[in-house]
């Protein structure tokens, strides 16, 4: 399979339930619907944030099925989540989704983006973001993840 077999489109509020389902199926940093609800993320809240434009996102679909997504917060410039099903890792989809959200956040005036990431060099996300130019801020977020930033040109 290649990334040419994948369709991309902006997220819609109606996609929130499927995004939550897929988040529980990721290889690293999976979060169940119950865990997300504990953090205040529900189908209703996520859907409303998409609908209001606060949380724009982009989806990757294979044969019409959601296989990955990325969302960012237009208020803060945070890349909130990037998730891919394991069978679709290594195809460049994460990079494409991330760049779509980065461009969207930039269009809202952000020159500095940030995200929380594992500081374990054995995790996939550790090398992924750093390879794409993200740098540590030396700070941690509320979940204990290392904060990375990317300054846009």
Contact map, one row per residue, 1 for C-alpha under 8 A:
111010000000000000000000000000000000000000000000000000000000000000000000000000000000000000000000000000000000000000000000000000000000000000000000000000000
111111000000000000000000000000000000000000000000000000000000000000000000000000000000000000100000000000000000000000000000000000000000000000000000000000000
111111000000000000000000000000000000000000000000000000000000000000000000000000000000000000111000000000000000000000000000000000000000000000000000000000000
011111100000000000000000000000000000000000000000000000000000000000000000000000000000000000000000000000000000000000000000000000000000000000000000000000000
111111100000000000000000000000000000000000000000000000000000011000000000000000000000000000000000000000000000000000000000000000000000000000000000000000000
011111110000000000000000000000000000000000000000000000000001111000000000000000000000000000000000000000000000000000000000000000000000000000000000000000000
000111111000000000000000000000000000000000000000000000000001110100000000000000000000000000000000000000000000000000000000000000000000000000000000000000000
000001111100000000000000000000000000000000000000000000000111100000000000000000000000000000000000000000000000000000000000000000000000000000000000000000000
000000111110000000000000000000000000000000000000000000000111000000000000000000000000000000000000000000000000000000000000000000000000000000000000000000000
000000011111000000000000000000000000000000000000000000011110000000000000000000000000000000000000000000000000000000000000000000000000000000000000000000000
000000001111101000000000000000000000000000000000010000011110000000000000000000000000000000000000000000000000000000000000000000000000000000000000000000000
000000000111111100000000000000000000000000000010011000000000000000000000000000000000000000000000000000000000000000000000000000000000000000000000000000000
000000000011111100000000000000000000000000000111111000000000000000000000000000000000000000000000000000000000000000000000000000000000000000000000000000000
000000000001111110000000000000000000000000000010000000000000000000000000000000000000000000000000000000000000000000000000000000000000000000000000000000000
000000000011111111100000000000000000000000000010000000000000000000000000000000000000000000000000000000000000000000000000000000000000000000000000000000000
000000000001111111110000000000000000000000110110000000000000000000000000000000000000000000000000000000000000000000000000000000000000000000000000000000000
000000000000011111111000000000000000000000100000000000000000000000000000000000000000000000000000000000000000000000000000000000000000000000000000000000000
000000000000001111111100000000000000000000000000000000000000000001000000000000000000000000000000000000000000000000000000000000000000000000000000000000000
000000000000001111111110000000000000000000000000000000000000000001001000000000000000000000000000000000000000000000000000000000000000000000000000000000000
000000000000000111111111000000011001000001100000000000000000000000000000000000000000000000000000000000000000000000000000000000000000000000000000000000000
000000000000000011111111100000011000000000000000000000000000000000000000000000000000000000000000000000000000000000000000000000000000000000000000000000000
000000000000000001111111110000000000000000000000000000000000000001110000000000000011100000000000000000000000000000000000000000000000000000000000000000000
000000000000000000111111110001110000000000000000000000000000000000000000000000000011000000000000000000000000000000000000000000000000000000000000000000000
000000000000000000011111110001111000000000000000000000000000000000000000000000000000000000000000000000000000000000000000000000000000000000000000000000000
000000000000000000001111111001100000000000000000000000000000000000000000000000000000110000000000000000000000000000000000000000000000000000000000000000000
000000000000000000000111111111000000000000000000000000000000000000000000000000000011110000000000000000000000000000000000000000000000000000000000000000000
000000000000000000000000111111000000000000000000000000000000000000000000000000000000110000000000000000000000000000000000000000000000000000000000000000000
000000000000000000000000011111000000000000000000000000000000000000000000000000000000000000000000000000000000000000000000001100000000000000000000000000000
000000000000000000000000011111100000000000000000000000000000000000000000000000000000000000000000000000000000000000000000000000000000000000000000000000000
000000000000000000000011111111110000000000000000000000000000000000000000000000000000000000000000000000000000000000000000000000000000000000000000000000000
000000000000000000000011100011111111000000000000000000000000000000000000000000000000000000000000000000000000000000000000000000000000000000000000000000000
000000000000000000011011000001111111000000000000000000000000000000000000000000000000000000000000000000000000000000000000000000000000000000000000000000000
000000000000000000011001000000111111100001000000000000000000000000000000000000000000000000000000000000000000000000000000000000000000000000000000000000000
000000000000000000000000000000111111110000000000000000000000000000000000000000000000000000000000000000000000000000000000000000000000000000000000000000000
000000000000000000000000000000111111111000000000000000000000000000000000000000000000000000000000000000000000000000000000000000000000000000000000000000000
000000000000000000010000000000111111111111000000000000000000000000000000000000000000000000000000000000000000000000000000000000000000000000000000000000000
000000000000000000000000000000001111111111000000000000000000000000000000000000000000000000000000000000000000000000000000000000000000000000000000000000000
000000000000000000000000000000000111111110000000000000000000000000000000000000000000000000000000000000000000000000000000000000000000000000000000000000000
000000000000000000000000000000000011111110000000000000000000000000000000000000000000000000000000000000000000000000000000000000000000000000000000000000000
000000000000000000000000000000000001111111001000000000000000000000000000000000000000000000000000000000000000000000000000000000000000000000000000000000000
000000000000000000000000000000000001111111101100000000000000000000000000000000000000000000000000000000000000000000000000000000000000000000000000000000000
000000000000000000010000000000001001100111111100000000000000000000000000000000000000000000000000000000000000000000000000000000000000000000000000000000000
000000000000000110010000000000000000000011111110000000000000000000000000000000000000000000000000000000000000000000000000000000000000000000000000000000000
000000000000000100000000000000000000000001111111000000000000000000000000000000000000000000000000000000000000000000000000000000000000000000000000000000000
000000000000000000000000000000000000000111111111100000000000000000000000000000000000000000000000000000000000000000000000000000000000000000000000000000000
000000000000100100000000000000000000000011111111110000100000000000000000000000000000000000000000000000000000000000000000000000000000000000000000000000000
000000000001111100000000000000000000000000111111111000000000000000000000000000000000000000000000000000000000000000000000000000000000000000000000000000000
000000000000100000000000000000000000000000011111111100000000000000000000000000000000000000000000000000000000000000000000000000000000000000000000000000000
000000000000100000000000000000000000000000001111111111110000000000000000000000000000000000000000000000000000000000000000000000000000000000000000000000000
000000000011100000000000000000000000000000000111111111111000000000000000000000000000000000000000000000000000000000000000000000000000000000000000000000000
000000000001100000000000000000000000000000000011111111000000000000000000000000000000000000000000000000000000000000000000000000000000000000000000000000000
000000000000000000000000000000000000000000000001111111100000000000000000000000000000000000000000000000000000000000000000000000000000000000000000000000000
000000000000000000000000000000000000000000000000111111110000000000000000010000000000000000000000000000000000000000000000000000000000000000000000000000000
000000000000000000000000000000000000000000000000111111110000000000000000111000000000000000000000000000000000000000000000000000000000000000000000000000000
000000000000000000000000000000000000000000000100110111111000000000000011110000000000000000000000000000000000000000000000000000000000000000000000000000000
000000000110000000000000000000000000000000000000110011111100000000000011110000000000000000000000000010010000000000000000000000000000000000000000000000000
000000000110000000000000000000000000000000000000010000111110000000001111000000000000000000000000000010000000000000000000000000000000000000000000000000000
000000011110000000000000000000000000000000000000000000011111000000001110000000000000000000000000100110000000000000000000000000000000000000000000000000000
000000011110000000000000000000000000000000000000000000001111100001111100000000000000000000000000100000000000000000000000000000000000000000000000000000000
000001111000000000000000000000000000000000000000000000000111110001111000000000000000000000001000100000000000000000000000000000000000000000000000000000000
000001110000000000000000000000000000000000000000000000000011111111110000000000000000000000000000000000000000000000000000000000000000000000000000000000000
000011100000000000000000000000000000000000000000000000000001111111100000000000000000000000000000000000000000000000000000000000000000000000000000000000000
000011000000000000000000000000000000000000000000000000000000111110000000000000000000000000000000000000000000000000000000000000000000000000000000000000000
000000100000000000000000000000000000000000000000000000000000111111000000000000000000000000000000000000000000000000000000000000000000000000000000000000000
000000000000000000000000000000000000000000000000000000000000111111100000000000000000000000000000000000000000000000000000000000000000000000000000000000000
000000000000000001100100000000000000000000000000000000000011110111111000000000000000000000000000000000000000000000000000000000000000000000000000000000000
000000000000000000000100000000000000000000000000000000000011110011111000000000000001100100000000000000000000000000000000000000000000000000000000000000000
000000000000000000000100000000000000000000000000000000000011100001111100000000000111100100001100000000000000000000000000000000000000000000000000000000000
000000000000000000100000000000000000000000000000000000001111000001111110000000001111000000000100100000000000000000000000000000000000000000000000000000000
000000000000000000000000000000000000000000000000000000001110000000011111000000111110000000000100110010000000000000000000000000000000000000000000000000000
000000000000000000000000000000000000000000000000000000111100000000001111100000111100000000000000000010000000000000000000000000000000000000000000000000000
000000000000000000000000000000000000000000000000000000111000000000000111110011111000000000000000000011001000000000000000000000000000000000000000000000000
000000000000000000000000000000000000000000000000000001110000000000000011111111110000000000000000000000001000000000000000000000000000000000000000000000000
000000000000000000000000000000000000000000000000000011110000000000000001111111000000000000000000000000001001000000000000000000000000000000000000000000000
000000000000000000000000000000000000000000000000000001000000000000000000111110000000000000000000000000000000000000000000000000000000000000000000000000000
000000000000000000000000000000000000000000000000000000000000000000000000111111000000000000000000000000000000000000000000000000000000000000000000000000000
000000000000000000000000000000000000000000000000000000000000000000000001111111100000000000000000000000001000010111000000000000000000000000000000000000000
000000000000000000000000000000000000000000000000000000000000000000000001110111110000000000000000000000000000000011100000000000000000000000000000000000000
000000000000000000000000000000000000000000000000000000000000000000000111100011111100000000000000000011000000000011100000000000000000000000000000000000000
000000000000000000000000000000000000000000000000000000000000000000000111100001111100000000000000000000000000000000110000000000000000000000000000000000000
000000000000000000000000000000000000000000000000000000000000000000001111000000111110000000000000000000000000000000000000000000000000000000000000000000000
000000000000000000000000000000000000000000000000000000000000000000011110000000111111000000000100110000000000000000000000000000000000000000000000000000000
000000000000000000000110010000000000000000000000000000000000000000011100000000001111100000000100000000000000000000000000000000000000000000000000000000000
000000000000000000000110010000000000000000000000000000000000000000111000000000000111110110000100000000000000000000000000000000000000000000000000000000000
000000000000000000000100111000000000000000000000000000000000000000110000000000000011111110000000000000000000000000000000000000000000000000000000000000000
000000000000000000000000111000000000000000000000000000000000000000000000000000000001111110000000000000000000000000000000000000000000000000000000000000000
000000000000000000000000000000000000000000000000000000000000000000000000000000000000111110000000000000000000000000000000000000000000000000000000000000000
000000000000000000000000000000000000000000000000000000000000000000110000000000000001111111101000000000000000000000000000000000000000000000000000000000000
000000000000000000000000000000000000000000000000000000000000000000000000000000000001111111111100000000000000000000000000000000000000000000000000000000000
000000000000000000000000000000000000000000000000000000000000000000000000000000000000000111111000000000000000000000000000000000000000000000000000000000000
011000000000000000000000000000000000000000000000000000000000000000000000000000000000000111111100000000000000000000000000000000000000000000000000000000000
001000000000000000000000000000000000000000000000000000000000000000000000000000000000000011111111000000000000000000000000000000000000000000000000000000000
001000000000000000000000000000000000000000000000000000000001000000010000000000000000000111111111100000000000000000000000000000000000000000000000000000000
000000000000000000000000000000000000000000000000000000000000000000011100000000000111000010111111110000000000000000000000000000000000000000000000000000000
000000000000000000000000000000000000000000000000000000000000000000000000000000000000000000011111111000000000000000000000000000000000000000000000000000000
000000000000000000000000000000000000000000000000000000000000000000000000000000000000000000011111111100000000000000000000000000000000000000000000000000000
000000000000000000000000000000000000000000000000000000000111000000001100000000000100000000001111111110000000000000000000000000000000000000000000000000000
000000000000000000000000000000000000000000000000000000000000000000000100000000000100000000000111111111000000000000000000000000000000000000000000000000000
000000000000000000000000000000000000000000000000000000000000000000000000000000000000000000000011111111100000000000000000000000000000000000000000000000000
000000000000000000000000000000000000000000000000000000000100000000000000000000000000000000000001111111110000000000000000000000000000000000000000000000000
000000000000000000000000000000000000000000000000000000011100000000000111000000100000000000000000111111111000000000000000000000000000000000000000000000000
000000000000000000000000000000000000000000000000000000000000000000000001000000100000000000000000011111111100000010000000000000000000000000000000000000000
000000000000000000000000000000000000000000000000000000000000000000000000000000000000000000000000001111111110000000000000000000000000000000000000000000000
000000000000000000000000000000000000000000000000000000010000000000000000000000000000000000000000000111111111000000000000000000000000000000000000000000000
000000000000000000000000000000000000000000000000000000000000000000000001110010000000000000000000000011111111110010000000000000000000000000000000000000000
000000000000000000000000000000000000000000000000000000000000000000000000000000000000000000000000000001111111111000000000000000000000000000000000000000010
000000000000000000000000000000000000000000000000000000000000000000000000000000000000000000000000000000111111110000000000000000000000000000000000000000000
000000000000000000000000000000000000000000000000000000000000000000000000010000000000000000000000000000011111110000000000000000000000000000000000000000000
000000000000000000000000000000000000000000000000000000000000000000000000000000000000000000000000000000001111111000000000000000000000000000000000000000000
000000000000000000000000000000000000000000000000000000000000000000000000000010000000000000000000000000001111111110000000000000000000000000000000000000000
000000000000000000000000000000000000000000000000000000000000000000000000000000000000000000000000000000000100111110000000000000000000000000000000000000111
000000000000000000000000000000000000000000000000000000000000000000000000000010000000000000000000000000000000011111000000000000000000000000000000000011110
000000000000000000000000000000000000000000000000000000000000000000000000000011100000000000000000000001001000011111100000000000000000000000000000000011110
000000000000000000000000000000000000000000000000000000000000000000000000000011100000000000000000000000000000000111110000000000000000000000000000001111000
000000000000000000000000000000000000000000000000000000000000000000000000000001110000000000000000000000000000000011111000000000000000000000000000001110000
000000000000000000000000000000000000000000000000000000000000000000000000000000010000000000000000000000000000000001111100000000000000000000011000111100000
000000000000000000000000000000000000000000000000000000000000000000000000000000000000000000000000000000000000000000111110000011000000000000000000111100000
000000000000000000000000000000000000000000000000000000000000000000000000000000000000000000000000000000000000000000011111101011000000000000000000110000000
000000000000000000000000000000000000000000000000000000000000000000000000000000000000000000000000000000000000000000001111101001000000000000000000110000000
000000000000000000000000000000000000000000000000000000000000000000000000000000000000000000000000000000000000000000000111111001000000000000000000000000000
000000000000000000000000000000000000000000000000000000000000000000000000000000000000000000000000000000000000000000000111111101100000000000000000000000000
000000000000000000000000000000000000000000000000000000000000000000000000000000000000000000000000000000000000000000000001111101000000000000000000000000000
000000000000000000000000000100000000000000000000000000000000000000000000000000000000000000000000000000000000000000000111111111100000000000000000000000000
000000000000000000000000000100000000000000000000000000000000000000000000000000000000000000000000000000000000000000000000111111110000000000000000000000000
000000000000000000000000000000000000000000000000000000000000000000000000000000000000000000000000000000000000000000001100001111111000000000000000000000000
000000000000000000000000000000000000000000000000000000000000000000000000000000000000000000000000000000000000000000001111111111111100000000000000000000000
000000000000000000000000000000000000000000000000000000000000000000000000000000000000000000000000000000000000000000000000101111111110000000000000000000000
000000000000000000000000000000000000000000000000000000000000000000000000000000000000000000000000000000000000000000000000000111111111000000000000000000000
000000000000000000000000000000000000000000000000000000000000000000000000000000000000000000000000000000000000000000000000000011111111110000000000000000000
000000000000000000000000000000000000000000000000000000000000000000000000000000000000000000000000000000000000000000000000000001111111111000000000000000000
000000000000000000000000000000000000000000000000000000000000000000000000000000000000000000000000000000000000000000000000000000111111110000000000000000000
000000000000000000000000000000000000000000000000000000000000000000000000000000000000000000000000000000000000000000000000000000011111110000000000000000000
000000000000000000000000000000000000000000000000000000000000000000000000000000000000000000000000000000000000000000000000000000001111111000000000000001000
000000000000000000000000000000000000000000000000000000000000000000000000000000000000000000000000000000000000000000000000000000001111111100000000000111000
000000000000000000000000000000000000000000000000000000000000000000000000000000000000000000000000000000000000000000000000000000000100111110000000000111000
000000000000000000000000000000000000000000000000000000000000000000000000000000000000000000000000000000000000000000000000000000000000011111100000011110000
000000000000000000000000000000000000000000000000000000000000000000000000000000000000000000000000000000000000000000000000000000000000001111100000011110000
000000000000000000000000000000000000000000000000000000000000000000000000000000000000000000000000000000000000000000000000000000000000000111110000011000000
000000000000000000000000000000000000000000000000000000000000000000000000000000000000000000000000000000000000000000000000000000000000000111111000011000000
000000000000000000000000000000000000000000000000000000000000000000000000000000000000000000000000000000000000000000010000000000000000000001111111111000000
000000000000000000000000000000000000000000000000000000000000000000000000000000000000000000000000000000000000000000010000000000000000000000111111111000000
000000000000000000000000000000000000000000000000000000000000000000000000000000000000000000000000000000000000000000000000000000000000000000011111100000000
000000000000000000000000000000000000000000000000000000000000000000000000000000000000000000000000000000000000000000000000000000000000000000011111100000000
000000000000000000000000000000000000000000000000000000000000000000000000000000000000000000000000000000000000000000000000000000000000000000011111110000000
000000000000000000000000000000000000000000000000000000000000000000000000000000000000000000000000000000000000000000011110000000000000000000011111111000000
000000000000000000000000000000000000000000000000000000000000000000000000000000000000000000000000000000000000000000011110000000000000000111111001111100000
000000000000000000000000000000000000000000000000000000000000000000000000000000000000000000000000000000000000000001111000000000000000000111111000111110000
000000000000000000000000000000000000000000000000000000000000000000000000000000000000000000000000000000000000000001111000000000000000011110000000011111000
000000000000000000000000000000000000000000000000000000000000000000000000000000000000000000000000000000000000000111100000000000000000011110000000001111100
000000000000000000000000000000000000000000000000000000000000000000000000000000000000000000000000000000000000000111000000000000000000111000000000000111110
000000000000000000000000000000000000000000000000000000000000000000000000000000000000000000000000000000000000001110000000000000000000000000000000000011111
000000000000000000000000000000000000000000000000000000000000000000000000000000000000000000000000000000000100001110000000000000000000000000000000000001111
000000000000000000000000000000000000000000000000000000000000000000000000000000000000000000000000000000000000001000000000000000000000000000000000000000111
